[in-house]
Amino acid sequence: MTQQHSLLGASGAARWLRCPGSFRLSQHAPPSPSSIYAATGTLAHDWIERTLKDGVRLDRLRIGDTHTVEGHAIEIDQDFVDGVQTMLDYVASVQPQYDQMAVEVRVSVEPYFKRRGCVPPVPMFGRVDVALINEHQLEIVDYKNGSGVLVDPVDNPQVLYYAAGVVAELHRRRPPVTPERIVTTIVQPHARSVAKVRSAAIDYLDLMLWVDDVLIPGVTACDQPDAPLVPGSWCRFCPVSFSCPALVAEANRMAKLEFDDDRVEVEDDQALSELLDTAVKARAWCDAIEGYALRELQRQRRVPGWSLVPTRPVRKWINETNAGLTLSSMQVTDIYRRDLKSPAQIEKLVRKQLSNRAWEGQIAPMVESVSSGVKLQRDDTRPAEDFDPC
């Protein structure tokens, strides 16, 4: 399921279009391991592809099964299945409007450069989750498994990149096909407080203007030797943010600001807005350097004063079926949602409906505490040194 990525690909377009200098930095970045969140997204995409393209039934994805993806053990739960089902349901609902559907197809935007007599510095391609096509309309459907970052379909560089790539392929047909309307749809089933499926639409001409006015100039800027580094929220997904000099400078500037010990007072509204912007950039650098250090420690690199310790363990059932049978035999009620409730929830029920002794004697032995990973921790209690990464 691991796929090759372009340094100027669709998935990173929101970053390198805003920060051209990140392209050159990323050319020399060592490969970074996939996070558990990325690996879970990869697994979800794999099941979407298998279901839509190969006809594999989703009920073969069983709750409680564990799949190893990119070094991570991912346990299937109901939320995961429901998320994949949301994507499948949406595609099924709109597919009758279209004549063709392409699933997990690789597309390239290089033809737009060749027509102008230029060549991008690296191959430029991306993989489209789902493309739906009829004589008048193209719809790009992109699945996002995460919930932490809401993805907006309006003027979204990634899906516009995909759309441009699909249109380039349609233009190669004989006769060429030119959709009048482009629909970009984001399916993000775990998003909070917004619709799980969100769409936007633009005309074909607007897409071509985006290619001419944004995409091609953006790639040209990336290829310049003095391409600027522009910190921002997009740093969160940059593979070289931990070593970015612009981010280091922003973090250093933020650290040198002096505030009252009890409260922060900034009378000027614009100044406060700028401080918040700086704080976002500084936080991005802090997260990046901590992530980099954690990976290096996991590779057995020695970092003086720092080590890895397990994260706070979370209790889970050793055998959910046996636990459910035992609780039912003890006549403890309201123990299920779709699956057996968590040990913390069950503990409250047992202590309330039966007794503390019942929990400690019969149920607690069926619970184990499992840490989800490791985190950084200082080995001693020395005060942190003044922040000066330069």
Number of C-alpha atoms within 10 A of each C-alpha: 10 9 7 9 15 14 20 21 21 26 20 20 22 15 25 26 22 19 22 22 24 25 25 19 16 16 11 9 11 9 9 11 11 15 12 17 14 16 21 24 19 19 22 21 21 15 22 24 18 16 15 19 13 10 10 14 11 16 8 8 15 13 15 13 11 14 14 12 18 17 12 16 14 17 14 17 16 12 12 19 17 13 20 25 17 18 26 18 11 14 18 12 10 11 16 10 12 16 10 13 16 16 17 18 13 14 21 21 26 18 18 20 16 11 9 9 8 13 15 17 12 13 15 20 22 25 20 24 19 23 24 22 22 15 13 13 18 25 26 23 27 23 23 22 23 17 13 9 10 15 15 14 22 17 14 16 20 21 25 25 26 30 25 24 24 24 23 20 16 16 14 11 10 7 8 12 17 17 19 13 17 24 22 25 23 24 25 26 23 20 18 12 7 11 13 16 18 16 16 15 17 15 14 21 13 13 19 16 12 18 19 14 11 13 22 20 14 18 22 16 20 25 17 13 9 11 16 15 20 18 28 17 13 18 26 19 14 20 21 24 25 21 15 22 15 17 25 23 18 19 23 16 15 18 14 11 8 8 10 7 6 6 7 10 9 12 8 8 9 10 11 14 12 11 15 13 15 19 17 19 26 23 18 24 27 17 16 23 18 14 15 18 20 21 14 13 15 13 9 10 12 12 11 8 11 15 19 16 14 13 13 13 12 14 14 16 21 13 11 17 11 12 20 19 11 15 17 13 9 13 13 16 12 11 19 11 8 8 14 16 17 17 21 12 11 20 19 14 17 22 14 12 13 14 13 13 12 15 20 14 10 13 19 15 12 18 18 15 13 14 13 12 12 14 14 16 13 13 12 8 7 8 6 7 6 8 12 12 9 7
